[in-house]
Amino acid sequence: MTGRHAKLSTPVFVRRVADVTDHSGTPLRRLRKQAGLTQEELAERAEVSVRTIRRLESGKSADHRLATINLLADALNASPEDRRYLTDLPGNGQPEPGTSRLAPGASPSLPLPGSDSGTQPAGAALAEAAEALAREVRRRWRREEGQRRVHDPFPLPVRWQQAPTGLTDHAENIQRLPPGAALREVDLSGDARNVAATYRRISSGRLVILGRAGSGKSILAIRFALDLLSAPDPPDRVPVIFSLGSWDPTTTSLRDLLVDGLLRDHPHLSGRVPGGATLAAALVDDELILPVLDGFDEIAEGLRGEALRALNTTSLPLVLTSRRDEYERAVRGGEPPLVWAAGIELTDLTLDDLADYLPRTARHAAHGNGPDQDAGTWDGVLKELHAGQTPKSVNLARVLRTPLMVNLARTMYSETPGTDPRELLDTERFPTGDLLEEHLLAGFVPALYRRRAPERAEDGQLRKQWDPDRAQHWLGYLARLDPGRQDIAWWRIAGSLRLSTRILSVVLASTLCVSVSAWTVGLAFSLWVLGEPVGLGWILVQGALSGPSAGAAFGTAYCVIPMYRRGEFQPSHVRLRLPAASRGVSPRPFRAFTTRFTVMLLGGFVLGTGYACALAVLRVLFQGLSLTATSMVQVTLINMLVFGLVFGLVTGLVFGLLAALEAPMVTTAAATPVRLLSSNRATVRRQFLVLVPMLTLGIFLSGHVVVELLQGVFGPMVWGPDGFLIGAAGGLGGAAAYMLAFTAWGQWLTLSRIWLPLTGKLPWDLVAFLDDAYHRGVLRQTGAVYQFRHIRLRQHLDRTFRHQQPDSQPDQAATP
């Protein structure tokens, strides 16, 4: 296989010469047991047969597919070492004719531009990454189709017609014909069953899919990607669906949008090829990605023209979906339609489609054993729709012309016992089609959250039952977190609170951390070193006074952050490395150091001056006025300078160095929100374990240095063994306060898991609620974030929440 755009190979078969048990059976069984899975559970998760797993674990399989091994490795979250052990070929055997000796999951190498050979290591890495990406995309969207119940009882028909001429490019450009060449007649008609075949007829590889809200554009995009990946002749490029809702083309190029989307949804592509580029960037630059850009209409109205202009600057094959009206306004506003792009427009469902579909969804109405036991629920409605042009039939027929509204009606009436869809024909309650649509949208969430027999999750635990009213309230809050973004990211939820509220939470958390650490260190010293609880009063008051000074310091630093950065605290895929040890080091370590140093220097100085004032109060309370008022003021001022310099310099240097040494972590599995949260929590814990000794020793040693430097200025000063206790309390409390105040996980814990549930805006177990909403069909999961499945549903929940909570306005402008 040669050429720049070599096609992805189909999975190859490899004969193992060595003992299969040594190479796959033992580690496979070990990894499965470590994951706590039975063979049946692993088979279901990896989408392979139980028999295959048994043969691999027992060593009875001499011939097996590398693709199967990779599916099992993905399902078990195998480490790179375990993955290589599972899939590496022995060195003393030769592949059978027609097979290849490949890396795990790789297809034959793709050459880099300008190379003479198709066997370069970078090309092999790209081929392996492309095949792994295709496998992950196929598995993810198959699961998504299952979650949306697309095939239950059968897919609703999605048909289309050719888009109007003014919304597409010239036919000669679409067919990429030279001047004078004869124009061919291209038939673009079809339905969702042959969308991939329709796309293959387009010479330019650029297609615009238009339709009204809820007409099935996103479902068609999913079906398109799956059909391409399942075709006997695999595509040159891997179709990947990207959401355009949060794209700002004035700040983010199309290339960066694609690369960032790949890294977010498939973080294993953060690995690097020779030259330093990530696999995601290399796949985009080498044109091995077919972007399926979903939701052009969800881009901010003022940016759509700029977005269309950005798309027109590239000849990259792509698929674009949009509501017709929004796309047409962008074109009529002065921008040409998408160059070289053909266009199709989805058509409405027919009454025959409804008559075929709706009766087969009404399973809850079953009584008896007759063949027509489920047909009665929708009989009256369908009869009225077929009867003629009465006002009630016209309204309902207009509403039920899109798959979205049909699915909402199905959820409310076919799957909810005790409901009668004939109420949809009541023109007194619903005199217009808009009111009918609002009724269906309003009833969707309560129908999904109705009380039912408890179900077991994948881990065997019973799924939690949520009150429908509370669930709708919480979903409404999530729907309005950030109107400019479609994603529900756990690290952005805290940003919905006002800046003053977040500062208050930082002050309280920091105060508590430093006070508890001062009490802990003081009591530990008195019990373990002195052998008895000496000076308990001093310890308790010292901790009580030190905490507020730390709260003021961290609150001050939190206030200063917006001057240096925009956006919320991002989750840290980081680990500590020396700059020379990794290509993944931040390209601006000096800037990262100076920014963090400046902010934490200010906060540390405030902490030091506050601590000096606390010492002055302690001496007055426990030692009396042994000094004159003037001397006391002088001593306090000197201590404020000394402790301000000590704490300021140490916190600035330590946290600045931490910022400079952060490097991206290399992940090996596609991220989910829960996995990313767990990863960030583990990262924060590691940072805490590093920060505690660094701050402790830094405070202790810098105290000696500062005191020695200031001896000649202020006279004799002493920094004795108590300096280590101050350092230990400051290190323990400062690291904990930093963890809670300045990391994504800390903000999630203090605000999303404590503050927002306390105020009733979100549930206490938010992770379980989001996962449950995903399984119920309210949300979809896109890599590390959630999204509402339907933009119309999000808009409805947003409006409902604002109507119920008119004074609850997120303070987006002040997000640090």
C-alpha positions, 0 to 999 in steps of 0.5 A, a space after each residue: 500500500 503506497 501513496 499519500 492517501 492510502 486506504 485503511 486496510 481491513 483487519 489482518 490475520 496473523 498466525 502466532 508461532 509461539 505459544 499463544 498462552 504466553 502472549 495473550 492467554 495469561 495477560 488477558 486473564 490477568 487483566 480481566 480479573 484485575 478489572 473485575 469482569 467475567 468472560 461474559 461481561 468482557 465479551 459484551 464490553 468488547 463486542 466479541 464472542 465469549 468463545 473467542 475469549 475462552 480460546 484466547 485465555 486457554 491458549 487453544 487459538 492459534 489463529 486470531 485477529 489483531 483487531 480482536 486483541 485490540 478490542 479486548 485491550 480497549 475494553 480492559 483499558 490496557 496499559 501500553 506495555 500490556 497492549 504490546 505484550 498482548 499483540 506483539 509478534 514473536 521474532 522467530 516466525 514469518 507471517 503467512 502469505 497475504 498477512 503483515 507483521 504489524 504493530 497493534 492494530 496497525 495497517 500497512 504504513 502510510 508514507 509521510 509527504 516527501 518520503 520515498 518509502 511507505 514503511 517509515 515509522 511515522 507513517 506506521 504510527 499514523 496508520 495505526 492511529 487512523 485504524 484505532 480512531 476508525 474503530 473507536 468512532 465506529 464503536 462510539 456511534 454504534 453505542 450512541 445509536 443504541 442509546 437513542 434507540 434508533 433501531 427500535 422498532 426500526 429506524 424512522 425513514 429519513 429522505 431528502 431532495 436536492 437542495 435549492 440551486 442558490 444554496 449549492 455551488 455550480 454543478 461543474 465545480 461540484 464535479 471538479 470539471 475542467 473548462 469545456 468538459 461535459 456535465 454529467 447527470 448525478 442523482 443525489 436522491 436517496 434515504 438514510 439507508 444509502 447515504 454513503 452511496 450518495 456521498 460517493 457520487 459527489 466528486 468533490 467530496 463536499 456535501 451540505 445537509 440541510 433540514 428543519 429543526 429535528 428533521 434528523 440531520 444529526 442521526 443522518 450524520 451518525 448513519 453516514 459515518 457508520 456506513 462509511 466505516 462498515 463499507 467493504 471498501 474502507 474510505 481514504 479518510 476516517 469520518 469523525 463527527 465534530 460539533 460546531 456549536 462552540 466554534 468561534 472562527 475569529 479565534 480558532 482556525 478550522 484546523 485547530 478546531 479539528 485537532 482540538 476536537 480529536 484530542 478532547 474526544 480521543 486523547 490517545 491521539 496526544 501521542 507524538 510523531 517524529 517532529 513533535 506534532 501530535 497524532 491528531 495534528 498529523 492525521 488532520 495535516 495528512 488529510 486522513 480525517 473526513 470532518 462531519 461538521 454537525 450544527 452550523 446553525 448552532 454557531 452564534 449568528 454573527 459568526 456564521 458568515 465568518 465560519 462559512 468564509 473559513 470553510 471556503 478557504 479550504 478544499 478539504 472534503 467534508 460534510 456540513 449539517 445545518 438548519 436550512 433557514 440559518 444556512 440560507 441567511 448566511 449565504 444571502 448575507 453576502 457569503 457564497 455557499 460552501 464551495 464545491 459542495 453539493 446539497 441535499 435537504 431532508 424532507 418531512 415524514 409522511 402520514 404513512 411513515 407515522 402509520 407504520 411506526 407509531 403503532 409498533 412503539 406502543 408496547 405498554 398497551 398490550 393485553 391478551 395475545 392477539 396479533 393486534 394487541 399493541 395497535 390501539 393506542 394510536 388508532 384514533 390519532 392516525 384515523 383523524 390524521 388520515 381523515 382530512 384537513 380539519 384544524 386539529 389534524 392539520 396542527 398535529 400533522 405539521 408537528 409530527 413531520 420530524 423525527 424529533 417530535 415523533 420520538 417525543 410523542 412516542 416517549 410521552 404516549 407509547 412508553 408511558 402507561 395511562 396516557 392518551 395521545 388523542 389529547 394532542 387533537 384538542 384544539 382548545 388546549 393546543 390551538 397552534 402547532 407551536 403550543 403542541 411542540 412546547 407540550 411535547 418538549 415539556 412532557 419529555 423529561 417527566 416521561 423519562 423520569 417517571 417512577 419505574 422498577 429499579 434497573 441495574 447498572 453495568 456494575 450491578 448496582 441499582 440505578 438511582 431513582 430521581 424525582 421528575 420535578 427535581 430532575 427537570 430543575 437540575 437539567 434546566 440549570 445545566 441547560 443554561 450554564 453557558 449559552 455560547 457552548 453546547 458542551 456540559 463539561 464538569 470543569 466549567 460548571 463552577 463558572 456558572 456561579 458569580 465571581 463573588 461567590 467563588 471568591 467566598 468559597 476560596 476564602 472559606 476553603 483556604 481558611 479551613 485548610 490552613 487552620 486544620 493544618 496548624 492544629 494538626 501540626 501543633 498537636 502532633 508536635 506537642 504529643 509526639 515530641 513533648 509527650 503531652 498536650 502542651 499549649 493547647 490554647 496557643 495551638 487552637 488560637 494560632 490555627 484560628 487566627 492563621 486560617 483567615 490570613 490564608 483565606 485572605 491571601 488565596 482570595 486575593 490571588 483568585 481575584 488577580 487571576 482574571 488579569 492574567 488569563 481567561 476561561 475556567 480552570 482546565 483539568 490538568 493532564 499533567 505530570 512533572 518532568 524536566 523540560 529536556 525530558 519531553 517534547 510535551 513541555 509547555 512552549 512558553 515555560 518562562 511565561 507560565 513561570 512568571 504569571 504564576 510567580 507574580 500571582 502567588 507572590 502577592 498571595 504569599 505576601 498577604 499570607 505572611 503579613 496576616 500571619 505576623 499580625 496573628 503572632 502579635 495577637 497571640 503574644 498579647 493574649 498569652 504573654 501580656 504586654 511585655 513590650 511597650 506599644 511602640 516596640 510591639 508595633 515595630 516588632 510586628 512591622 518587622 515580622 510582617 516584612 519577614 514573613 511576607 518575604 518568606 511566604 511570598 518568595 516561597 509560594 511564588 517560586 514553588 508554584 511558578 516552578 510547578 507551572 513551568 514543569 507541567 507537561 501533557 500526560 500521554 493517555 491511551 484510551 478515549 476519555 469519558 467525563 468520569 475517566 477525565 475526572 478521575 485522572 484529574 483527581 489523581 493528578 491533583 493528589 500527586 501535586 499535593 504530595 509534591 507541594 507539601 515537602 517543597 513548601 515545608 522545606 522552602 519556608 524553613 530554609 528561606 526563613 534562615 536566608 531572609 533573616 540573615 539578610 535582614 540582620 544588619 538592617 533591623 538588628 538581631 533576629 532569630 529563626 529557630 526550630 519553630 520555623 520548621 513547624 511554621 513551614 510544616 503547617 504552611 506546607 500542608 495547609 497551603 498545598 491543600 488550599 491550592 488544590 481546592 482553590 486553583 485546580 479544576 478538580 478542587 473547584 468541582 469539589 467545593 462548588 459543584 459537589 458542595 455549594 451548588 447542591 446546598 443551594 438546590 441547583 444541582 444534585 449531591 451525586 452529580 456524576 451519577 445524575 449525568 450518567 443516568 441522564 445519558 442512559 435515559 436519552 436526555 444527554 449524549 456523551 462526546 468524549 469528556 463532555 456531555 451534550 443535550 441530544 436535541 438543541 430544541 430540548 436544551 432551549 426549552 429547559 433553559 426557558 423553563 428554568 429562567 421562567 421559574 428562577 428569573 433572578 438566577 443569572 450565571 456570571 459568565 463575564 467574570 469567570 477567571 
